[in-house]
């Protein structure tokens, strides 16, 4: 369709005017110095806002309104940003421009998720300057960053800082995993019987099939053909005397298990590095990392590991209602084998209840910290020390409904934008795209 627009040519009566004649403008249809209608410019603006340069240019060709990638970026930067306003509840968090090298700070409305501004770094001075220039926030949600906390205290001394509950739980999870690993010599020796799953039953059946054929004089290659298995798999089954041994492959540490068990029985706190040097002199050819995993999994004390420390920590940290019956029974047996694990499970459950914001949780947190410090859990002691350093923000996080979840969601979408631009865009373009989302 071709639309012919007829406009008037006007003459300026002022003598010496640099433009003696000019065209009449059509409001709502055309803009000065533009070769596109406002409607088409708006459609292309929506495309480049989502896709930016190259991808936006490719889609514009499919829409029969082809533009180059440079034009797409110019149109993107020409789009007006929303007016900056300071909400009552701010959310502050950092994201990586280049991981472990450069970071930026994003500021959003923690109640609606609207983007407010993007700062070029994550230093306390930069955030303090921005907060002083844009006062008005009453509540600020953040993670455990000390730099952000100091900037907020200096710029907004009357504002309430809220520590994000997800980060509190994440820090507790790390400390709980460290506690589980440190007590692996206790719970790993429990060795409760586990019901055989589908994989164990299949392994046992294949082992019997392979050994029945070998007992009849059938060769390895023929066994592989009859059972539709790989030849190496049949060889591995044939070398194994018991089907249970297939579940746990031998390691380079197995020949030195008796020495490790005797040394740890005499001195349970012997460093792993000392054990490594001792078995190294006896001919051990493996790595220190392999020995460390062997000990933390409890294989030095038990004949086989029940589960890994990470899985036991996951069972401890999972809501009891979400555990299967067999996992609940396994957790009960493993924690009963070690008094420290029983106490750790109780402390974890008590802290999980505090993560539901309720008036009075700050007093219960004080009681929880007292109970932790009276227990024999040094990693949890370090966790409570961190809580005390930021106690006011932690109290607000456990009693107020505000959180930093929307800020984390904005960071996730920011990572999508950065992957889309392959890291080739500058900070100004990235900031423009974030604020337009």
Phi, psi and omega in degrees: 000135178243124181251123177264123181250125181251122181234163181268149172262125184252153181244135178273124183280353183282127179291141179081007179293132181296335178239096183287331177231150177205161183274150174288136179272151179250103184299135177082354182242314183231158173235157181295143177062025180245146177253010179230150174289163179298325181294315179293321178297323177293321178295315178294327176297322177294324180292311184289335177295328180269327189245348180063225195283275189296314180295320177296322178294321178295318179291327179296327176293324177291335178270008179062034175219061191296136172224158178275168180294327178293318177296323179298318179292323177295318178295323179296313181291341179277345180294134182287141177278151176296151181296138182283127177226153180255113181281177179286323182242117180261148170241128184234132177202164179251160173214156188273125167280320173215111191306134181067008178233303185229138180227159176230169182240136177245139180239125182227171170277112186291345180270326182249341183086003179292139178284135180257307181197163177232126182257148189286349178211185181240029180280158180292324182295319181296314180293322179298317179299317180295318181293325178291324179284340181229072181284169176127342181286138180257330181227136179233121177265134182208174173270201183276018183295125177289328180294316179295319180298318179293320179297319180291320179297323181284321185272322182232077184296336182268354182284148178269122177267133182242118177280136184290131184291328180297318180293325176298315180293322179297318178295321177295323179299318179298317181290324178295321177297320178296322178293319179297317179295322182290340180249024182295334180291344180267299188287335183288342180274356181295317176050054178290148179294135180252138176295139181288130178271188181296320182293319180295320179295318178297318179298316180295319180296317180294323179298315179295320179297315181296313183289331174294317179292320179295325178293337178271003179089012179281137180285168182297316181296319179292325175299317180297321179291317182291322183267358180058046178240161175290151182297320179295326177295317179296320178298319180294319177295323182290327181285340185272131182277329180234142181293333180294334181291342180287340182286332181230107183288147179292152179236174180290346182273341186307318181297343184251016183295320181298318178296317180296319182294319180293318181294320181285336175290323179284317183226092182298337183263016180297132181296147180296327180297322178295318178297324180298315180293325181293312181284340175296321178291337179272358176115007179294132183246002181277189183260167176293324180296320179296318178295320179297313178296322180299320182283316182292335175279354178083011183284347176286330180263317183264161179289332179209148178284136177288300176215170177279158176301326180295321180289322176296320177297322178296321178294322178295325188265358179273144177302128184305327180292339183266359180274144173287163184299317181291327176291323177297318179293319179297317179297320180296318182290321181289318179290329178291337180284349183220116180301325179294325178291324176298316179291323178297318178299321179293317180294321179295317179296322179293320179291326179297325178293332180287344183283353171272111188301122181212145176296130181102353179295334180294323178290322178292329176295322177299317178295323180294317179297320178297319179293322180294317182290339176275352181264171181260065180226085185299327179291324175290332175298317178297323178296318179292327176298320177294324177296320182292327180294333181234042191296318183298318179292323178294318177300318178294323180293330182270351181243336181259152183280355184284152181205177183254020183297319180293327177294321177295323176296320176296321178297323178297316177291330177295322177296324176297318179297317181293320176295325181294327180265000175056027176071012183268347184272154177278176183295323182298316179293318179298315179299318181298317181291322179297315183287340178276347184290000000 
